[in-house]
Amino acid sequence: QVQLGESGGGLVQAGGSLRLSCVTSGRTFSSSAMGWFRQAPGKQREAVAIINSGGSENYAASVKGRFTISRDNAKKTGYLQMNSLKPEDTAVYSCATQVRPGGIWDYWGQGTQVTVSS
């Protein structure tokens, strides 16, 4: 079955950068959309960035211009480069994959904590 594991979270100062990685197993990664989601305490989970199997990217308005999503299908790995981090970016970040376009997010990782200090 498909398994996902995030890494790269940590504590950074405002204005700093982090790169999150999402290593996957399974046979469907290259044909699946991959997304990064985040949830802060007391907040609903929100989509941060999504990349489809063809490489088309979509971003939440709050991160556009600061975050970049990418994927390496040969490594079955997705990435989220986060620059110019702000305290409001503090959240648990999770990656997920979507087998059918427009469908549910089928597989999820365990999440990694990102904390941005002011």
C-alpha positions as CSV (number, residue, x, y, z in Angstrom):
1,Q,0.0,0.0,0.0
2,V,1.0,3.6,-0.4
3,Q,2.9,5.2,2.5
4,L,4.0,8.8,2.8
5,G,6.5,10.3,5.2
6,E,7.3,14.0,5.7
7,S,10.5,15.5,6.9
8,G,12.2,18.9,7.1
9,G,10.1,20.7,9.6
10,G,11.7,22.6,12.5
11,L,12.0,26.0,14.2
12,V,13.1,29.0,12.1
13,Q,13.1,32.7,12.5
14,A,10.8,34.9,10.5
15,G,12.2,35.5,7.1
16,G,14.0,32.2,7.1
17,S,13.5,29.2,4.8
18,L,12.7,25.5,5.1
19,R,12.4,22.7,2.6
20,L,9.9,19.9,3.4
21,S,10.2,16.5,1.8
22,C,7.5,13.9,1.3
23,V,8.9,10.4,0.5
24,T,6.4,8.0,-0.8
25,S,6.1,4.3,-1.5
26,G,3.7,2.6,-3.9
27,R,3.3,2.5,-7.7
28,T,0.9,5.4,-8.3
29,F,2.9,8.5,-7.3
30,S,3.9,9.6,-10.8
31,S,0.3,9.6,-12.0
32,S,-1.1,11.2,-8.9
33,A,-1.5,14.8,-7.8
34,M,0.5,15.7,-4.7
35,G,-0.4,18.4,-2.2
36,W,0.8,20.0,1.0
37,F,-1.7,20.9,3.7
38,R,-1.3,22.6,7.0
39,Q,-3.2,22.9,10.2
40,A,-2.5,25.4,13.0
41,P,-4.0,25.1,16.5
42,G,-7.6,26.2,16.5
43,K,-7.7,26.4,12.7
44,Q,-9.1,24.2,10.0
45,R,-6.8,22.3,7.7
46,E,-6.0,24.2,4.6
47,A,-4.4,23.3,1.3
48,V,-1.1,25.2,0.8
49,A,0.1,24.0,-2.6
50,I,-0.9,21.3,-5.1
51,I,1.0,19.9,-8.1
52,N,-0.8,17.6,-10.5
53,S,0.8,14.7,-12.4
54,G,1.6,17.0,-15.3
55,G,3.4,19.5,-13.2
56,S,0.7,22.2,-13.0
57,E,1.0,24.1,-9.7
58,N,-1.6,25.8,-7.5
59,Y,-1.0,27.8,-4.3
60,A,-3.0,29.3,-1.6
61,A,-3.0,33.1,-1.9
62,S,-1.3,33.4,1.5
63,V,1.8,31.6,0.3
64,K,1.9,32.5,-3.4
65,G,5.3,33.9,-4.3
66,R,6.9,32.5,-1.1
67,F,6.4,28.7,-1.4
68,T,7.2,26.4,-4.3
69,I,5.9,22.9,-4.7
70,S,7.8,20.4,-6.8
71,R,8.1,16.7,-7.4
72,D,10.7,14.1,-8.4
73,N,8.9,11.1,-9.8
74,A,12.0,9.0,-10.1
75,K,12.5,9.4,-6.4
76,K,8.8,9.2,-5.7
77,T,9.3,12.3,-3.6
78,G,7.5,15.7,-3.3
79,Y,8.9,18.9,-1.9
80,L,7.8,22.2,-0.5
81,Q,10.3,25.0,-0.6
82,M,9.2,27.6,1.9
83,N,10.9,31.0,1.8
84,S,10.3,34.3,3.6
85,L,8.5,32.4,6.4
86,K,6.1,34.3,8.7
87,P,4.9,33.4,12.2
88,E,1.5,32.8,10.7
89,D,3.0,29.9,8.7
90,T,3.4,28.0,11.9
91,A,1.4,24.7,11.6
92,V,1.7,21.0,11.2
93,Y,2.4,20.4,7.5
94,S,1.2,17.2,5.9
95,C,1.6,15.8,2.4
96,A,-1.1,13.8,0.5
97,T,-1.6,12.2,-2.9
98,Q,-4.7,12.0,-5.0
99,V,-5.1,9.2,-7.4
100,R,-8.2,10.5,-9.3
101,P,-8.1,14.1,-10.5
102,G,-10.6,16.1,-8.5
103,G,-11.2,13.2,-6.1
104,I,-10.4,12.7,-2.5
105,W,-7.0,12.9,-1.1
106,D,-6.3,9.2,-0.8
107,Y,-3.0,8.9,1.1
108,W,-1.6,11.1,3.9
109,G,1.7,11.4,5.7
110,Q,2.1,11.8,9.5
111,G,2.8,15.5,9.4
112,T,5.8,17.6,10.4
113,Q,5.8,20.6,12.6
114,V,6.9,24.0,11.3
115,T,7.4,26.8,13.8
116,V,8.3,30.3,12.8
117,S,9.4,32.6,15.5
118,S,9.1,36.4,15.4
